Amino acid sequence: MIAMLKQYKLAAAGVAVLVLCSLSFGAAWQWQDNAYGKRLAEKDVEHQVFLRQVAEANAAMILQQQADRQDLERRLADADQQSTEKLNHALTENDRLERLYSSADDERRRLRIDVKIARADAVVSAATSAGRVGDAASVELSAAAGSAVWDIRAGMISDQEKLAYLQQWARAVRAVNAEQGSQ
C-alpha cells in the first residue's frame, strides 16, 4: 500500500506539474495575445489616421484642380467673347465698306492698285542699274474682281481673329499645365 501511495503521490505530482505547466502556458498565451492585440489595435489606429490624411490631401488636390479648371474655363470664355466681339466688329466694318463700295458711282467703284511690273522686253545694259526691277504702273480690277476683294478681306479678318483666339487659348492651357506640373 505504501508503494501504491507513493505511486499515487508521484502520479499526483506529475499531474500537478502538468496542470501548472498548462496553466502557465495558457497564462503566457493569454498575455502574449493581449500584447499583440494592443499592438495591432495601435497599428490599426495609425493606419486609419494615415488613410484619412491621404484622403484629405487627395480631396484638397482635387478641389484645387477643380478651381484651376473653372478659372481656365472662365478665362477661355472671356477670351472667346472678346474674340467674337472683335470678329463681329471687323466683319461689320467690312460689310459697311462693301456697301459704300457697291453704292458708289462707277468711277469710285473701280479699285486701282499700284504695282511694279517687271518688263519682259527690257534689255539690261551696262548703263542701267542692277537694282531696277521695272516700271510703276496702275492696275484696275474688274467690278467682279473688285467685289471679290471684300470677300477675301472678310475671310482674312476671320482667319486672323481665329488664329489670335487659338493662340490665346493655347497659351492659357499651357500656363495651366505648367502650374500643375510645378505642384
Phi, psi and omega in degrees: 000321180295322179293325179290321178297320179296321179293320179293321178296317179295318179293319180294320178295319178297317179295319180297319178296317178297319179294316178297319178297317180295317180296316179293322177297315179296318180295317179297318178300314181296316180297316179297319179298318178296316181298314179292324178299317178296317179297316179297320178296318178296316179296322179296318178296315178300318180295318179296319177297316179298314179298321179295319179296318178296316180297319179294320178295318178295319179297318179296320179295318180295318178298320178295318179295321177295319178296318178298318181296316179295322177296316178298316180297322178294315179296320179293323177295319177297316179296320179296316180296315179297317181296318179296319179296317179297317180296315180297321178296314181295319179291324176297318178297319178296317178297320179298315179295322179294320177296319177299318180296315184287335180268359180281163178288171186301322182294319181280339182285339180288132176262128179245139179233126176277128181225162172255125183251128176280127181277123182287333184264004181286139179256125180277122179245176181293336183282334181278148180282152182286342183278352184277127182261318182180193182261149175283139179213171179243134179246134178254132179269150176290168181298319180294318179292323179298318179287332178292333178301321181293323177294319178296317179297317179298318177297320179294317179299313180299314181296320179296318179293320178296318179296316179298319179296314181295323176294318178296319178298315180296320178297319180294316179294319179296322179295319179294318179296323178293321178295318180291327179290331182277348182275000000 
